[in-house]
Amino acid sequence: MCGITGWVSYGADLVGQRHVIDEMTATMACRGPDETGTWVRRDVALGHRRLAIIDLPGGTQPMEVETPGGSVVLVYSGETYNFTELRAELGGRGHRFRTDSDTEVVLRGYLEWGEGLAERLNGMYAFAIWDERERKLVMIRDRMGVKPFYYFPTPDGVLFGSEPKAILANPLVPRVVDSTGLRELMAFTKAPGWSLWKDMHEVEPGTVVRVDAGGIRTAVYWTLETRPHTDDRETTIETVRELLVDTVDRQLVADVPRCVLLSGGLDSSAITGMAAARLAEQGEQLRTFSVDFSGQEENFQPDELRDAPDAPFVRDVAKLVGSAHQDVVLDPADLTDPAVRRAAVRAKDIPTGLGDMDISLYLLFKAIRAESTVALSGESADEVFGGYRWFHDDSAHNTTTFPWLAFQNAVSTDRTAFLRPDVRDHLDVPAYIGDEYAAAVARIDHLDGESAEERRMRTVCNLHLTRFVRVLLDRKDRISMAVGLEVRVPFCDHRIVEYVYNTPWSMKTFDGKEKSLLRRAAEHVLPPSVVGRVKSPYPSTQDPGYAAAMQAQARELHAESAHPVFELIDRGWLRRTVEMDPAAMPGPTRHSLDRMLDLYHWFEIHNPQIQLS
């Protein structure tokens, strides 16, 4: 896992611009604390920050192979989990390797198969190859979009990077956020191919982007296809189990310490049990980590999403599998430190307003990084197997918007209430969401003869796998890499996604519970308490001290007469919010206060130019 960036220009000589690529690369030092490298020629400048995971001494980048027609150079971020099989195949075709890294396998795979390499990879990756033989750049992103990848077209080429901040470091790029970017920010969905920043695109998941003197072209090498499912229930359960075991085995491969993120939920517990079993065969004890809040278990209050605290379930799993477990316990002082909030906003380049959930994740990852370099996560199982509560809520199904938004709207008020009325009216976020929903649904294929229920649930599943999951994957990557931790997501293995997506909904919920297939497939490694546990999302503090501390910070901001954040924020709303009783603050208001503080730090970090047009 690393950070990559680059600049291709067919009209300028970049040899004299090395300082610019150095600055672009330096913005991602946290993604690659172990090593930095650049490669500069007339048409191209490439930068790389390395987090060493496999072949620690041999995976230096940019990696170059000289051919009779010119150099082929790779900058690569991520992991290829089937690199040993590909290496053997390439060796049989005459390739000779200088290193033991998966990076060199990807580079030589391109020499052998060209862009067709993408279809052979199993992993999470974002990489760019400069092919001097044809003076072209090839950018490729993994199927599910686990690894981030952005680019910015220029009049004579392109800029690219793992994160927007790398591209924004180039003087050619204006720091402009227009109305579309603001709508995207407020919508809590991810429109394919776009970023928050004007004219900055993302390489879409499962896509190849080619750049040459003739311009920029894209080609899709993978989509979530609709296919008939012919296996019976028991065969399906066994197939899911086999795929999960194989995926966890592959994703445990590393030359650095590994661990699992354990929440006590079904998803992370399944990964924990399978990983512990594999490592036990090798004589190794698994390390697990969880996050909790001071007093959370003793003072827990159920709400519409959480029935019970995580801690008792975490203990049950750790005891069963015999992991070396560590709880990272946070208190309000940890969660309300403005410097930590700013670090989380800087990591994401976007003020999402998830507040203590982002802050606690950052602090959890920071604590883990002191002990491990790689962590496996249960992220994305809910999207794959249908675990969220709104999968099982009729009101979320019978709607003309994204199901997660329909569910949130049923339990909360307007989450854009903190915006100035003129800004809110101009953005018209509900209309934007409606347009995006219609576009997303139009891309979904269905099987002939599907029942109305199966057809609707295929739509719900597809929306989660192509829209919702990308928000969470981006969050996980950006916050983990901000502290130099590589987080792997076994449930995003494309084989699992493809197989389970095409399993009928009636089979996914055959016993009337959410994630029935996963429960059965993993029950042999789970304690009974977890087998029967209902879905509970990532934890959030219930301490009223958190809201009170946010109010204190917001009062200081309110006293500033001309801060640019008030281009967006309604001062009247802010005044009313800071005067509330923090213990009685409604959840949506707390969320809006979190978002407002995130926006403040985002303005401080990036100094964006807002264009409402």
N, C-alpha and C positions, 0 to 999 in steps of 0.2 A: 504494500500500500504506500503510495507516494503522492507527490504533487507534480503535475506536468504543465508546461506552458510553451508557447511558441509564437512566432511571427513570420509570415510568408509575405514577401513583397516582390512582385515581378517588375516594379518600376523604380526601385531604389536599391542602393548598395547597403546591405545591413552590416557589413563588416565593421563599419564605424559606429554601430548602434549597440555594441556589446553591453554597454552600461545600462541600456534600457531593458534588455532581456535579463540582466542580472537583477534589476529592480523588480521586474515582474516575478522572477523566480523567488526572490527573497520574501515576497508577501506570503508565501506558503511554507516558510521554514518549519512551522509546527507540523505540517504533513510529512515532512521528511527531515527529522533532526539528525540523521546519521551521516548524510553526505549530500553535497550539491555539485551539479555539473552543468555546463553549457556547451553547445556546438554551434558555431556561427560560420556561415558562408554568405556569398553575395545575395542569394535569393531567400535565405532562411536563417532563422535564429531559434534554437531550441533550448529549453531550460528544464531542469529536473531536480527535485528534492527527494531524497531517498529515505524511507523507513525500511531498514534491512530486516527481512523475514526469512527468506530462503537463500542459501549460498551467500552468507554474510560477506565474505571477501570478494566474491566473483560477480556480483550483479550490478556493477557500476553502470550508470547511465549519464547522458545519452549513449546508447550502444550502437556501434557502427560495424557494418560488414562491407568490405570493398569488393565490388564486382567489376568485370571488364568494362561495363557501361557506366560505372560511377558508383558512389557510395549509396547505401541504403541504411538509414539511421532511425532508431526507435526511441521514443520516450513513452513510458508505460506506467500506469497506475493500476494496482489491483492484484488479483491472484487468478491463475489458471489452474484449476484443481485436477485436470486430466493431463498435466504437462508431462508426466512420466510416460504415459501411453503415446502421446504425440512425439516425444523425444525418441522413443524406440522406433516409431514409424519413420521418422525423418532420418534416423541413423541408417535404417534399411534402404533409404533412398540416396545414401551417399553423403549426407551432411555430417560434418565433424564439429564437435562442440568444444568450446574453450572453457565453459563454465558449467556449473550444475544448476543454474537459475532457470526459472520459468520464463524470465525475460528473453533469454536467448532462444528458447523454444518458440516463442511468439515471433521473434524476428526471423528466424530461419523458416518458420511456417509460412510467413509472408513470401519469402523467396521461393518457396516450393509451390504454394497454392494461390498466391496473390490475395485479393480481397476475399476469396473463397475460404480463407483461413477462419473467418468469423464464425462460420457455420460449424466448425469443428471444435470450437472452444467451449469448455464448461467452466464457468467462473464468474467473477465480478471484475470488470475491467473497463478502463477508458485509456485508449492509447492513440498515438499519432506516429505515422511513418512518413519520413521524407524520402522519396524515391528519386534520386538524382538522375537516374536513367531516363525518366520521363518528365523531370522537373514538376512533380506533383506531390501533394500532401494527401494522405489518406487518414481519416479519423474514424475510429470504430468504438462503439459503446456496447456494453453487455445488454442482454435481452430484457432484463427487468429494470434496468436503470439504477442498479445498486451504487455504482460509482458515478459521481457527477462529471459533466463535461459541457463546456460552454464555448461559443465562438462568436466573433464579431467581424462581419465583412467590412473590408476597407476598399477604397477605389481600385487598388491594384493588388489585392490579396486577402489575407485573413489574419486575425489574432485568435488565439485559443488558450484555454486554461482549465484546470480542474475546478477552479473557483472564480467567480466574477472579479474578486479583488485583484487577481493576477492580470486580468485584461484591463481593469480600470487603472492599473499602474502605468499603462502606456499613454503617452500624451495625446495620441490620436483619438482617444475615447472620451467623449463628454459624459459627465456624471448626471445624466438626465433620466428622470422617472416621469413618464407621461400618464395619462388617464388609464390606459390599458394596464400599465404596470401596477397602478394603485388598485384597480379593480381585482387584478390577480392576487394582490396582497390580501385584500379583504375577503376573498371568496372562499378560502380554505379548500381549494382544489388546485390541481396543477395542469394547466393547459399545455398539451404536448408542444415542444419546440420553442417555447418562449421563456424569457426570464423577466425579472422585475425591471431590468434596465432597458431603456429604449434602444432598439436595433440590436440587442444582444440576444442570441439564440442559444438553445441547448441542442447538443447532438441527441436526437431522440433515442430512447432505448431500442435495441435491435436494428440500428441504422449505421450505414457507412456514409460518410461525407467525403467527397473528393473535391480537391481544390487544384486547379491548374491555371495557366495563363488565360484560358477561355472562360473561367468563372467557377462557380460553386454548384455542385450537383449532389443529390442524395439518392441513396438506394436502400430499401428495407430488406434485411436478410432474415428477420424473424418477426412474426406477429402471433398473437394469441388466437389460434385457430379453433373453430368449432368442429368437433368430430363426434361420431357415434361412440358410445361406451358400451362394450359388449360383455365385460366381465361381470360375474355375479358378485354378491356382497362379500363372501369370504375371500374370493380371489382378489377383490379390490382391497380389502383390508391387508391381506398379505403383501400385495404389491406396494401399497403405501409404506408398510413396515420395512420392506426390503430397500425401497428407495431412500427412506430416511436413514437407515443404518449405513448404507453406502455413502450418502451425502455427508453425514457426520464424520465418517471415517476419512473421507477425502479432505474435509475442512479442518481436521485436526493436524494436518501435515504442516509443520513449521520447524525452523531451527532456533526458535526463541520460546520463552515461557507462554503457556496458553491457559485459558480459564473459560468459564461459562457464566453469563449473566443470569442469575436465578431470582425470579420474582415469586415463586410458589404457585404460579399459574400453570395450566396444562402445557402450554407451548414451551416455555423455558425449562420446565421440569422434564418434558420428554427429551429435549436435547441434552439436559444434564444426565439423565439416566443412561442414555445411549453412549454419551461420551465417557462417562465413568466406567461403563462396562468395557469399552474398547481400551482405555488406558490401563485398567486393572489387568487386562491380558498382557500388557507390556510392563507390568510391575510399577506403574506410576499412579499416584493419587491425583485425582482431579481437584482443581481449585475452583471455588464458586464465590460469587460476590452478589450482594443485594444492597438496595438502598432503603433506608427507613428514616423516620422523623422522630425526634424526641417526644415521648409521650403519646405517639400515634396509636399504639396497640391498646394502652390503658384508657385513652380518651376517645377512641374511635366512634364516629357517628355514621351510620349507613346513609347513603344518598341514592339518587336514581341510577347511578352507575356502579357503585361499590357496596357490596353487602358485608364485607369483612376485611380486616387488615391482612396484609400479606404475611406477616412474621410467623404465625403458627404453621402455615403451609411450607414456608421456606425451611423451617426447622425439621419438619417431617421428611422433606426430600433430602436434605443434607445428611440426616441420620441414616436414611435408607441406603443411600449410595455411598456413604462414607467419605464425602468430600471434605477437603480442608476449606471450611467456609468462613467468610468474613462479612459482617454487616457494616455498612458505611452509614452511620447514624448522623443526621444533620439536625441542627436547631435553627430557630428563626434568624439568628445572627449570621449563620452561614448563608441562608437563602436570600437575605436582604442586603448583602454587601453589594454596593453599586459597581464595584470593580469586577465582581464575578458576573453580574448581569451584563456588563459591557463586554466581557470576554465571550459570553455566549452569543450575544448579538453579532460581535465581530466574526465569530466562527461561522455563523450562518449567512452573513451578508444580507440578512432579511429580518425585519422586526415582526415575527409571527405572533408575539403576545402570549406564548405558552407559559411564560413566567417561571414559577417555581419548578415546573416540570422540566423546562430546559436547564434551569440553574442547577437543580439536583442531579440531572443527567451529566452535566459538565463536571460537577464535583465528584460524582460516582466514578466517571471515567478517569478523572485525575488521580483518584485514590488507587484505582486498579492499575494504572500505568506504572505505579511504583513497584508493582509485583509482576505484572504480565505485559506482553506486547501485543498478544492476540486474544480476542474474546469472541466466543460464539454466542449468538443471541436467538431468542425465539421470535424475533420480529417477523411479521408478515404472515404468520400462521392464521390469524383471524381473517385476513383478506383471502387466503387460499381456501380455508376450510369453512368459512362462514361463521365466525365466532362473535362478532359484535352484536350487541343487543338489538340493534336496528335491523339486522338480518331476520329477526324473528318478531318484528313489530309491524302489524298490518298497515299502520298509518305511514310508515316509512316506505312501504311497497307501493301503496296506491297514491302516488304523488308524481308531480312533473318536475322534480328536482333531485339532486343527489341524495341518496337515502340518509347519509350521515348528517346532512344539513336539515333534512326534514325532521329527523329525530331531535336534533338540537333545538330547532325552532319550537318543537312541542314542549320543551322543558325550560326554555329561556326566552328572553326578549331580544330586541335588535342589538346585535353585536357591533354595529357601527354607530351606536348612539354617541360615542365620544367625539365623532367628527363634527366639524362645523356644518351647520345645516346646508349652506350653499355647496359645500364640497360633497356632502352626502347626496344631495339632489342631483348634482352634476354626474357623479359616478354611477348612480342608479345600479348598485351592485346586484339587486335581485334580477334585473333584466339581463345583466352580464352572465349571471349564473344560469339563467334560463337558456340563453343562447349556447353556452358551453355544454349544458346538459343535453340539449337537442343534438349538438354536433357529436357528442360522445356516443349517444344511443344510436345514431345513424351509422356508426362504424361497426356495430355488432352484428354478427351473422348468427342465424338460428337454424336448427334442424327442422326439416319437414316433419310434421306430425307431433311436434312438442306441445304438451298441454299448456294452457294459459299460465298455470303455476310454474311449470318448468321454464317456460319462456321468460317470465318475469324474473325468476331467480337467476337465470343465466345473465340477464341484464344487470342485476344487482351485483353479482360476482364479478362480471367484467368491469364495471365501473370502479370497483374497489381495486382491481388488479392493474388498471390502466390509469387511474386518477388518484385515488386516495393513498394507495401504498407509496406512491412516489413522493408525497409530502413527508411521510414518516421515514422513508429510506434516506432522503436528503438530510433530514434532521439527524438521524443516527450517524451518517457518515461525517457530516461537517463538525458535529460536536465531539465525536470520538477522535477525529484527526486533529482537532485543535490541541489535543494533548499528546498526539503521537501514538494513539491506540488504534489498532486495526480490529474492526468489528465485522465478523462474518455472519451471514444470514442463511443457514441451511434451507429454510423454507422457501427461499427464492431460487433454489435450483430449478432450472427450466423444465426438467423432467417431471418433478413433483407438480409444478404449476400446471403444466399441460395435462397431466393425467387427472388431477383432482378437478380442474376446471371443467372437464368434460364428463365427470361423474354426475349423474342426476341428483338434483337437490333432495329427492326422496331418499336416496341412498346416503347422502351426506348427513342426513338427520334421521336415520332409520329408527332410532330409539326415542325420538321426540326431544332430544337434547342438541345443543349446539356442538359442532365439531365431533359428531359421533364416530366418524372414520378415524380421526386422530386418537380419540380416547381408546378405541379398540386396538389400534395399531401400536400404541405405546403403553398399554396398561400393565404389561409385564415388567416395566421399569419404574412404575409409579406407586406411591403409597395410596391407600384407599381414599384418604381425605382429598387428594388432588384429583383422582379419577372422578369424584363426584362434585368438584368445585365448579361453580358457574363463572363465566367470564368476568374478570375485574381488570380495568385499565391500569395504565402506569399510575403510580400513586401521586397524590397531591397533598400538601400539608393542610391540615384543618385548624392549625393554630391561628387564632385571631391576631396574634402578634405580627403575623406576616402582612396582613392587610393594614394594620396600624403603621408598620414601618414604611409600606408603600405610600400611605397617605402623607407621612412626614416628608418623604422625598418629593412627592408631588406638590406639596406646599411650597417648597423651595423653588420648584420650576414655575409655579404659578406667579411667584413674585418677580420673575424675570419679565421685563416689559417687551422685549423684542426678539425672543428666541424664534428661529425659523420653524420650529415644530408647530407653532401656532398658525402656520399656513394651513394646517390640517385639523388641529385640535380645537374643540369648542371650549373657550375659557369658562363659560357658564356651567357646562357639564363638569369641568374639573373642579370648580369652586364648590359645587354641590357635593361632589364625591369626597373631597377631603374633609368635609364637615360631617359626614356620616358616622354613625357608631360602627367601628370596624367589626365588632362581633355580630352585627346584624346586616353586614354588607351582602347583598345578593350575589350569587355566583357569577352571573353575567357582568355585573358591575365590576367585580374583582378582576374578571378576565379583561375587561376594557381598560382598567387601570394598569394592568400588566402590559397591555399592548401600547398604551400611551407612553409608559416609561421605556419600553423597547424602542419606540419611535424616537424618543428624545436621544437615546444613546446612538441610534442609527444615524441621526442627523449629525451628532458630534463626530462620529467615526468617518462618515462618507461625504458629508456636506453636499447632499444631492440637490440638484436643481429640479423643482417640481413644475411640470408643464400640464396644466389643466386645460386641455383643448380638445 
